[in-house]
Amino acid sequence: MNTYLDAFANAFIGTLDWTWKSILFEVPWYTNYFWGLIAISLFVWGLEIAFPWRKNQSIFRKDFWLDAFYMFFNFFAFSIVISGVYEMLGILFGEFNVTAKSLALINMSNWPAWAQLLVFFVILDFVQWFTHVLLHRYEFLWQFHKVHHSVKEMGFAAHLRYHWMENVLYKPLKTFGVMIIGGFEPEQAYIVHFITIAIGHLNHANVKISWGVFKYIFNNPVMHLYHHAYNLPEGRYGMNYGISLSLWDYIFKTDYVPEDSGTIEIGFKGDDQFPQDFVGQNLFGFVKKSK
């Protein structure tokens, strides 16, 4: 037991220390996720201000500050806590001889760096797409995912408004996705990290980007707005599940973009009864089940 507690404490303190050093610019700039998030957020917010898709939407839209808080809570505060839990799980898996090498299906150790990153990006995105489908398909998971869909006006910070339980589900599956790629160098992951954050921010932003023919590959604000649509096609649990890539939706026929005015109502049926505050939203799913 002491081994697990020590692992938790060391990971917790290490992640906290790294975050603090990031704030003080004491880590390499290309791995500074704290200021990287702020820089990407300010850039995409600037696009919203300069080129608004919904011109009647306020710069400080509804729940702007709530979503800003979610950004830092989910990206840093919760990550600091959960890091210790996953360090403990790593020791447990090790005791059963389950390692990244034992699960690897692809050995990329001799591949060029760009190829490793591309495969890493694609596999990770598919894992997230599949997880996203599960969040909509199963009622228990949907109760938690409602937090993300409670957004009533879309903006960049809505990207990271989600229930902390989603981290509990996403992170193990993402870790498994990484483990099947043998020989991947984690030091390169920051490149994919910043790309996915930028795409995610853009997808939720009040800007109109559809990428032309590349819309069949990359997710975009037009497509993702319909993921948040209040009214979905009959019999569907959701549409446009793509995270960074839209191609999974086109492959599995879950794409849905009937028009591109950007004026549709977003949310879900019964969202007028959904908690409006951070604490209430993050208790939701445990203490109340609503249709």
C-alpha positions as CSV (number, residue, x, y, z in Angstrom):
1,M,0.0,0.0,0.0
2,N,2.8,2.4,0.8
3,T,4.2,1.9,-2.7
4,Y,0.9,3.1,-4.2
5,L,0.6,6.0,-1.8
6,D,4.2,7.1,-2.6
7,A,3.5,6.8,-6.3
8,F,0.4,9.0,-5.9
9,A,2.2,11.6,-3.9
10,N,5.2,11.8,-6.2
11,A,3.0,12.1,-9.3
12,F,0.8,14.7,-7.7
13,I,3.7,16.8,-6.5
14,G,5.6,16.4,-9.7
15,T,2.6,17.5,-11.8
16,L,1.9,20.4,-9.5
17,D,5.5,21.4,-9.6
18,W,5.6,21.3,-13.4
19,T,2.5,23.4,-13.7
20,W,3.9,26.0,-11.3
21,K,7.2,26.1,-13.3
22,S,5.2,26.5,-16.5
23,I,3.4,29.5,-15.0
24,L,6.9,31.0,-14.1
25,F,8.3,30.2,-17.6
26,E,10.8,27.7,-16.1
27,V,10.0,24.9,-18.6
28,P,10.9,24.8,-22.3
29,W,8.4,27.0,-24.3
30,Y,7.3,24.2,-26.5
31,T,6.2,22.1,-23.5
32,N,4.6,25.0,-21.6
33,Y,1.0,23.9,-21.8
34,F,-0.2,26.6,-19.4
35,W,0.8,29.6,-21.4
36,G,0.3,27.6,-24.6
37,L,-3.4,27.2,-23.7
38,I,-3.7,30.9,-23.0
39,A,-1.9,31.9,-26.2
40,I,-4.2,29.7,-28.3
41,S,-7.3,30.9,-26.4
42,L,-6.4,34.6,-27.0
43,F,-5.7,34.0,-30.7
44,V,-9.0,32.1,-31.3
45,W,-11.0,34.7,-29.2
46,G,-9.4,37.4,-31.4
47,L,-10.8,35.6,-34.4
48,E,-14.2,35.6,-32.8
49,I,-14.0,39.3,-32.2
50,A,-12.7,40.2,-35.6
51,F,-14.8,37.7,-37.7
52,P,-17.9,36.8,-35.8
53,W,-20.1,34.2,-37.4
54,R,-23.1,35.1,-35.2
55,K,-22.7,38.9,-35.2
56,N,-25.4,39.5,-32.6
57,Q,-23.5,37.3,-30.0
58,S,-21.7,39.2,-27.3
59,I,-17.9,39.1,-27.1
60,F,-18.5,38.0,-23.5
61,R,-21.1,35.5,-24.4
62,K,-23.4,33.7,-22.0
63,D,-21.3,31.6,-19.5
64,F,-18.1,33.0,-20.9
65,W,-16.5,33.1,-17.4
66,L,-17.9,29.8,-16.4
67,D,-16.3,28.2,-19.4
68,A,-13.0,30.0,-18.8
69,F,-13.0,28.5,-15.3
70,Y,-13.7,25.0,-16.8
71,M,-10.7,25.5,-19.1
72,F,-8.2,25.8,-16.3
73,F,-10.0,23.3,-13.9
74,N,-10.2,20.5,-16.4
75,F,-6.8,21.2,-18.1
76,F,-4.7,21.7,-15.0
77,A,-6.4,21.4,-11.6
78,F,-8.1,18.0,-12.3
79,S,-5.1,16.8,-14.2
80,I,-2.9,17.4,-11.2
81,V,-5.1,15.2,-9.0
82,I,-5.7,12.5,-11.6
83,S,-2.0,12.1,-12.4
84,G,-1.4,10.4,-9.1
85,V,-4.3,7.9,-9.7
86,Y,-2.8,6.9,-13.1
87,E,0.6,6.5,-11.6
88,M,-0.9,4.0,-9.1
89,L,-2.6,2.2,-11.9
90,G,0.7,2.0,-13.8
91,I,2.2,0.2,-10.9
92,L,-0.8,-2.2,-10.7
93,F,-0.5,-3.0,-14.4
94,G,3.2,-3.6,-14.0
95,E,2.5,-6.2,-11.3
96,F,0.5,-8.1,-13.9
97,N,3.3,-7.7,-16.5
98,V,1.1,-5.4,-18.6
99,T,3.4,-2.9,-20.2
100,A,3.4,-0.7,-23.3
101,K,5.7,-3.1,-25.0
102,S,3.5,-6.1,-24.3
103,L,0.4,-4.4,-25.8
104,A,2.2,-2.8,-28.8
105,L,0.6,-3.7,-32.2
106,I,2.8,-1.3,-34.2
107,N,6.5,-0.8,-33.7
108,M,7.3,2.7,-34.8
109,S,10.8,3.0,-33.2
110,N,12.5,3.2,-36.6
111,W,9.9,5.4,-38.3
112,P,10.7,9.1,-39.0
113,A,9.4,11.5,-36.4
114,W,6.7,12.9,-38.7
115,A,5.3,9.5,-39.4
116,Q,5.2,8.6,-35.7
117,L,3.3,11.8,-34.9
118,L,0.9,11.3,-37.8
119,V,0.0,7.8,-36.6
120,F,-0.2,8.9,-33.0
121,F,-2.5,11.8,-34.0
122,V,-4.9,9.5,-36.1
123,I,-5.1,6.7,-33.6
124,L,-5.6,9.0,-30.6
125,D,-8.3,10.9,-32.5
126,F,-10.2,7.7,-33.4
127,V,-10.1,6.6,-29.8
128,Q,-11.6,9.9,-28.8
129,W,-14.2,9.7,-31.5
130,F,-15.3,6.3,-30.4
131,T,-15.4,7.4,-26.7
132,H,-17.5,10.4,-27.7
133,V,-20.0,8.0,-29.4
134,L,-20.2,6.1,-26.1
135,L,-20.9,9.3,-24.2
136,H,-24.0,9.8,-26.3
137,R,-25.1,6.2,-26.7
138,Y,-25.3,5.2,-23.1
139,E,-27.6,7.0,-20.7
140,F,-25.3,6.7,-17.7
141,L,-22.5,8.4,-19.6
142,W,-24.8,10.9,-21.3
143,Q,-25.8,12.2,-17.9
144,F,-22.2,13.4,-17.4
145,H,-21.7,14.5,-21.0
146,K,-24.7,16.8,-20.6
147,V,-22.4,19.3,-19.0
148,H,-20.7,19.9,-22.3
149,H,-23.9,20.2,-24.2
150,S,-25.4,22.6,-21.7
151,V,-23.6,25.4,-23.6
152,K,-26.3,27.7,-25.1
153,E,-23.9,30.1,-27.0
154,M,-20.9,28.6,-28.6
155,G,-17.4,30.1,-28.1
156,F,-13.8,28.9,-27.9
157,A,-13.8,28.2,-24.2
158,A,-16.8,25.8,-24.5
159,H,-14.3,23.4,-25.8
160,L,-13.2,22.5,-22.3
161,R,-16.5,22.7,-20.5
162,Y,-17.0,19.1,-19.6
163,H,-17.8,17.0,-16.5
164,W,-14.6,15.8,-14.7
165,M,-15.9,12.2,-15.1
166,E,-15.1,12.4,-18.8
167,N,-11.4,12.6,-17.9
168,V,-11.9,9.3,-16.0
169,L,-13.2,7.7,-19.1
170,Y,-11.1,9.4,-21.8
171,K,-7.7,9.1,-20.2
172,P,-7.5,5.3,-19.8
173,L,-8.7,4.8,-23.4
174,K,-6.2,7.4,-24.7
175,T,-3.5,5.7,-22.7
176,F,-4.4,2.4,-24.3
177,G,-4.3,4.0,-27.7
178,V,-0.7,5.2,-27.0
179,M,0.3,1.8,-25.6
180,I,-0.5,0.0,-28.9
181,I,2.0,2.2,-30.7
182,G,5.4,0.6,-29.8
183,G,8.4,2.8,-29.9
184,F,6.6,6.2,-29.9
185,E,8.6,8.9,-28.2
186,P,6.4,10.8,-25.7
187,E,8.7,13.9,-26.0
188,Q,7.1,14.5,-29.4
189,A,3.5,14.5,-28.1
190,Y,3.5,18.3,-27.4
191,I,3.1,18.9,-31.2
192,V,-0.1,16.8,-31.4
193,H,-1.2,18.4,-28.1
194,F,-1.1,22.0,-29.4
195,I,-2.7,21.0,-32.7
196,T,-5.6,19.3,-31.1
197,I,-6.2,22.2,-28.6
198,A,-6.2,24.7,-31.5
199,I,-8.6,22.6,-33.6
200,G,-10.9,22.0,-30.6
201,H,-11.0,25.8,-29.8
202,L,-11.7,26.6,-33.4
203,N,-14.5,24.0,-33.6
204,H,-16.3,25.7,-30.7
205,A,-15.5,29.3,-31.8
206,N,-18.0,31.8,-33.1
207,V,-16.3,31.8,-36.5
208,K,-17.3,30.2,-39.8
209,I,-14.7,27.9,-41.1
210,S,-15.5,24.8,-43.2
211,W,-12.1,24.1,-44.8
212,G,-13.5,23.6,-48.3
213,V,-12.8,20.1,-49.5
214,F,-10.7,19.4,-46.4
215,K,-14.0,19.4,-44.4
216,Y,-14.1,15.7,-45.1
217,I,-10.9,15.3,-43.2
218,F,-10.9,18.0,-40.5
219,N,-13.6,18.9,-38.0
220,N,-14.8,22.5,-38.2
221,P,-17.1,25.0,-36.5
222,V,-20.0,24.5,-39.0
223,M,-20.0,20.7,-38.5
224,H,-19.5,20.8,-34.8
225,L,-22.3,23.4,-34.2
226,Y,-24.7,20.7,-35.5
227,H,-23.2,18.2,-33.0
228,H,-24.6,20.6,-30.3
229,A,-28.0,21.1,-32.1
230,Y,-31.0,21.0,-29.8
231,N,-33.0,19.1,-32.5
232,L,-31.3,16.0,-34.0
233,P,-32.5,13.7,-36.7
234,E,-35.2,11.3,-35.4
235,G,-33.8,8.2,-33.8
236,R,-30.2,9.6,-33.4
237,Y,-28.4,9.9,-30.1
238,G,-26.0,12.4,-31.7
239,M,-24.2,13.4,-34.9
240,N,-20.8,14.8,-35.9
241,Y,-18.8,13.1,-33.1
242,G,-15.4,14.1,-34.6
243,I,-12.8,15.7,-32.3
244,S,-10.1,16.9,-34.6
245,L,-10.9,14.8,-37.6
246,S,-14.3,14.6,-39.4
247,L,-13.4,11.6,-41.5
248,W,-14.7,9.1,-39.0
249,D,-18.2,10.6,-39.2
250,Y,-18.1,10.4,-43.0
251,I,-16.8,6.8,-42.9
252,F,-19.4,5.7,-40.3
253,K,-22.3,7.8,-41.7
254,T,-22.7,10.0,-38.6
255,D,-22.2,13.2,-40.5
256,Y,-25.0,15.8,-40.4
257,V,-24.8,19.4,-41.8
258,P,-28.1,20.4,-43.4
259,E,-27.2,24.1,-43.6
260,D,-24.6,26.6,-42.4
261,S,-26.4,29.7,-41.2
262,G,-25.1,29.2,-37.6
263,T,-28.4,30.3,-36.2
264,I,-29.7,27.0,-34.8
265,E,-30.7,26.4,-31.2
266,I,-28.1,24.4,-29.3
267,G,-28.4,22.4,-26.1
268,F,-30.7,19.4,-25.3
269,K,-34.3,18.8,-24.2
270,G,-34.7,19.7,-20.6
271,D,-31.6,21.9,-20.4
272,D,-33.7,24.7,-18.9
273,Q,-33.7,22.6,-15.7
274,F,-30.0,21.9,-15.9
275,P,-27.8,23.4,-13.1
276,Q,-26.2,26.7,-14.1
277,D,-23.3,26.7,-11.7
278,F,-20.0,24.7,-11.7
279,V,-20.7,22.7,-8.5
280,G,-24.2,21.8,-9.5
281,Q,-23.1,20.7,-13.0
282,N,-20.3,18.5,-11.6
283,L,-22.6,16.9,-9.1
284,F,-25.1,16.2,-11.9
285,G,-25.1,12.6,-13.0
286,F,-24.5,11.4,-9.4
287,V,-27.5,12.9,-7.6
288,K,-30.0,13.3,-10.4
289,K,-31.0,11.6,-13.6
290,S,-33.1,13.6,-16.1
291,K,-34.2,12.7,-19.6
